[in-house]
Amino acid sequence: MDLQLKNKTALITASTAGIGLAIAEGLVREGAAVIINGRSQTRVTEAIDRIRNEISSAHVKGIAADLSTDSGLQQLTREVTEVDILVNNLGIYEAKPFDQVTDADGRHILDVNLMSCIRLSRLYLPKMTERKWGRIIFISSESGVQIPVEMIHYGVTKTAQIALARGLAETTAGSGVTVNSVLAGPTRSEGVENFIAGLASNRGVDEKKVEQEFFQNVRPTSLLKRFASPAEVASLVTYVCSPVASATNRAALRVDGGVVRAIL
C-alpha cells in the first residue's frame, strides 16, 4: 500500500531510539522528510547515520534540544517553523510509590510528558489548519487506561495525553487535520532492554525468564505475552500519519498486545 507520505515533513520528538526511532524509520521508508529529535547531539547524529545507512534515499535531519525546557523548545521552533506531521513521542517513566513522589518529581514528569505536547501542538496545529492538512499523534500508553499502581504519576500523564488529543481533535472538524493518540503496551524500548538485562544479571537468570515473569505477574492480561517491538508500534503510527488514514480522528488506538480489557 502506498501511504502517500512523499513530500510530507514529520517531526518526531525523542526519536533517537526505541519507538521514536522506529516511527522515524517507518516514515522515511514511505518517503517522508523526517526531523529527528533528542537531547544529545551525539545521539541525534547516530540515529541519522543509522537511518541513512539503512535507507539510501532517506530525507532526514536532526535537532538536539530538550523539549521539556523553554530554551529547548525555542531552539527547535526557530529551526522548524511548520510541519505536516507531529508525533509527540517524548516521555519518561519511573516506578515509585505514590507517597514518595515529590512535587518536583510531579512537575518534571508533567513538563516532559504533557507540557511538551501542549507547547508543540499549540505551535503547529494552527498552521496545519490553515493548510487544510496535518496529523498530530500522541504516543500514549495502556497505562493511561489501566493506571499502574507502581507508576501512578506516569499513568496520569498518559491519561492526560488521551484527553488532550481528543480535545484538540474537536477543533479540527472539516479541516483535513486529524489528532489521535496511540496506546502502546509494554514495548522493548531501550529503557526496557536495560531494565530487563539488569534484573536478569542481578538474579543470575536469562532475560527470557524475566520477561515471562513480567507478563505472568505484572501484566497478566496481556494476550501477546511478550514485549512488543518498537517496529510493531511504529507500523500503526506510520499508517495514522498518512493521508489514507483521513477518516481516523479523535481516536485512542490500541497497540497494547491485548493488555487493556475494557472496550474503548
Protein Blocks (a to p, Z undefined) as FASTA:
>chain_A
ZZhlghiacddehilgcjllmmmmmmmmnopacddddfblklmmmmmmmmmmmmmkbccd
dddddfkbfklmmmmmmmmmbdfbdcdfbccdddddfklmcfklmmmmmmmmmmmmmmmm
mmmmmmmmmnopacddddddfklmmccfklmmlmmmmmmmmmmmmmmmmmmgonlpacdd
ddddddddfklmmmmmmmmmmnopafklmmmmmmmmmmmmbmnlpacdfklmmmmmmmmm
pmklmmgghiacddehomambdZZ
